[in-house]
Amino acid sequence: MASRRTMRVTLDGTHEYEVPHNDLSWNGFAVPGFTLAQARQLAHDIDAELTATAAAQPPHLNENDTLTVDAHGTVTLHTSADGSTILEPHTDGLYYIGGFRWSWSIVD
């Protein structure tokens, strides 16, 4: 069985995630797909960064998008502009979190 090609992506240069390779792009940025386990890790990493940022600035300035994954595996994107959106896995089983919205970069 051939191994699946992967790519490494980052949102902020701090955390990197190895995801299945695809050629999707949006405004020059990658559109990565994540497994449910990776979505949980991403939600954890975003929460940790927002907690650290919130301690350094007034709450009204912290209007970043957030992500949650509940105990049942429901992945929800929360934005100040659109409210909460439940993300369903694509037909390939991956969650395209922040695709066509966030500036994901491919790490060389």
ABEGO torsion letter per residue (X at the ends): XBBBBBBBBBAAGABBBBBBBBABBBGGBBBBBBBAAAAAAAAAAAAAAAAAAAAABBAAABABBBBBBBAAGBBBBBBAAAEBBBBBBBAAGBBBBGBGABBBBBBX
